[in-house]
Amino acid sequence: MGRVSLRNNPLLAALLGTVVTGLGHFYLRRWLRALGWLGLTVVASVLFVPESTISALSSGTLTDPFSTLPIVLISAASILDAYIIAKVRRQTDRSQANNTVGPTGAGESPACPTCGKPIDPGLGFCHWCTTEFNGVEVTKPERLDENKPN
């Protein structure tokens, strides 16, 4: 059974952005961008949404939904932005993981075939993503012995 990673999940970022504007960006650890979207929503609601609409929203008796259009448009743009950022990050992470499988170079430790991060060959599992390595034999580099003739 395959693992489902919630790291940089585009659908989760979009869902969180739907709940609260900027929350999808917080999930993606894009702190300034999240605060920017949240601030833009506040500024747009103060400048472009009438006070009667805000009081109607707080009382639950909204009669004109088009008066909230600036807030809805900004929220939709924030959701789309969070989705695109997460999708690009996930593709970048997958391409980096595919490019770094196996030994990464001379003197470096091998990489995990699942997450691509360097592992300790003696453990038998990846301490980053906890993938077990069943039947994987790790070869240690041979050391030159000074007493042996070449």
C-alpha positions as CSV (number, residue, x, y, z in Angstrom):
1,M,0.0,0.0,0.0
2,G,1.5,3.4,-1.0
3,R,1.9,6.3,1.3
4,V,0.0,9.5,0.8
5,S,2.1,12.5,1.7
6,L,0.4,15.6,3.0
7,R,3.5,17.7,2.3
8,N,2.8,20.4,-0.3
9,N,-0.6,18.9,-1.1
10,P,-2.3,21.2,-3.6
11,L,-5.8,20.2,-2.7
12,L,-5.2,20.6,1.0
13,A,-3.7,24.0,0.4
14,A,-6.7,25.0,-1.6
15,L,-9.1,23.6,1.0
16,L,-7.4,25.5,3.8
17,G,-7.4,28.7,1.7
18,T,-11.1,28.2,1.3
19,V,-11.7,28.1,5.0
20,V,-9.7,31.3,5.7
21,T,-7.9,33.5,3.2
22,G,-4.2,32.9,3.6
23,L,-4.4,29.7,5.6
24,G,-3.3,27.6,2.6
25,H,-0.2,29.8,2.4
26,F,0.5,29.3,6.1
27,Y,0.3,25.5,5.5
28,L,2.9,25.9,2.7
29,R,5.1,28.0,5.0
30,R,4.8,31.0,2.9
31,W,4.4,33.4,5.8
32,L,4.7,36.8,4.2
33,R,2.5,35.8,1.3
34,A,-0.2,34.5,3.7
35,L,-0.1,37.8,5.6
36,G,-0.2,39.7,2.3
37,W,-3.4,37.9,1.2
38,L,-5.0,38.4,4.6
39,G,-4.0,42.0,4.6
40,L,-5.4,42.5,1.1
41,T,-8.7,41.0,2.2
42,V,-8.9,43.3,5.1
43,V,-8.0,46.4,3.1
44,A,-10.5,45.5,0.3
45,S,-13.3,44.9,2.8
46,V,-12.7,48.3,4.5
47,L,-12.4,50.2,1.2
48,F,-14.9,48.4,-1.1
49,V,-17.5,46.7,1.0
50,P,-20.2,48.9,2.5
51,E,-20.7,48.9,6.3
52,S,-24.3,47.8,5.8
53,T,-23.0,44.6,4.1
54,I,-20.6,43.9,7.0
55,S,-23.3,44.4,9.6
56,A,-25.6,42.2,7.5
57,L,-22.9,39.5,7.3
58,S,-22.4,39.6,11.1
59,S,-26.1,39.3,11.8
60,G,-26.7,36.6,9.1
61,T,-29.2,38.6,7.1
62,L,-27.3,39.3,3.8
63,T,-29.7,40.5,1.1
64,D,-27.2,41.6,-1.6
65,P,-24.5,38.9,-2.1
66,F,-22.9,41.0,-4.9
67,S,-21.7,43.6,-2.4
68,T,-19.2,41.0,-1.1
69,L,-17.7,40.4,-4.5
70,P,-14.3,42.1,-3.8
71,I,-13.8,39.7,-0.8
72,V,-14.9,36.7,-2.8
73,L,-12.6,37.6,-5.7
74,I,-9.6,38.1,-3.5
75,S,-10.3,34.8,-1.6
76,A,-10.6,33.0,-5.0
77,A,-7.3,34.4,-6.2
78,S,-5.6,33.4,-2.9
79,I,-7.0,29.8,-3.2
80,L,-5.7,29.6,-6.8
81,D,-2.3,31.0,-5.8
82,A,-1.9,28.5,-2.9
83,Y,-2.9,25.6,-5.2
84,I,-0.4,26.6,-7.9
85,I,2.4,27.1,-5.4
86,A,1.8,23.7,-3.8
87,K,1.6,22.0,-7.2
88,V,4.9,23.5,-8.4
89,R,6.6,22.6,-5.1
90,R,5.3,19.0,-5.3
91,Q,6.6,18.6,-8.9
92,T,10.0,20.1,-7.9
93,D,10.2,17.8,-4.9
94,R,9.4,14.7,-7.0
95,S,12.0,15.7,-9.7
96,Q,14.6,16.2,-7.1
97,A,13.8,12.9,-5.5
98,N,14.1,11.1,-8.8
99,N,17.4,12.8,-9.6
100,T,19.1,12.0,-6.3
101,V,18.2,8.3,-5.8
102,G,21.2,6.2,-4.9
103,P,24.7,7.4,-4.1
104,T,24.9,11.1,-4.6
105,G,28.7,11.3,-5.2
106,A,32.0,10.2,-3.9
107,G,32.2,10.2,-0.2
108,E,28.5,11.0,0.3
109,S,25.9,8.7,1.8
110,P,23.3,7.0,-0.3
111,A,19.8,8.6,-0.7
112,C,16.4,7.2,0.2
113,P,14.6,5.9,-2.8
114,T,11.3,7.3,-1.4
115,C,12.1,10.8,-0.2
116,G,15.6,11.3,-1.8
117,K,17.3,12.5,1.4
118,P,20.6,11.1,2.6
119,I,20.4,8.1,4.8
120,D,22.6,6.2,7.3
121,P,23.2,2.8,5.6
122,G,23.5,1.1,9.0
123,L,20.0,1.8,10.2
124,G,17.9,-0.2,7.7
125,F,15.3,2.5,7.4
126,C,15.1,6.1,6.4
127,H,15.0,8.4,9.5
128,W,13.3,11.1,7.4
129,C,10.3,9.2,6.0
130,T,10.6,5.9,7.9
131,T,10.7,3.8,4.8
132,E,12.2,0.3,5.6
133,F,14.9,-1.1,3.4
134,N,14.1,-4.9,3.2
135,G,16.7,-6.8,1.2
136,V,18.8,-3.8,0.4
137,E,22.5,-4.5,0.9
138,V,24.6,-1.5,1.4
139,T,28.3,-1.8,0.4
140,K,30.9,0.1,2.4
141,P,33.9,1.6,0.6
142,E,37.1,-0.3,1.0
143,R,39.9,1.4,3.0
144,L,43.4,1.2,1.9
145,D,45.7,-0.6,4.3
146,E,49.1,0.9,4.7
147,N,50.7,-2.4,5.5
148,K,49.6,-4.2,2.3
149,P,51.7,-3.7,-0.8
150,N,49.9,-2.2,-3.8
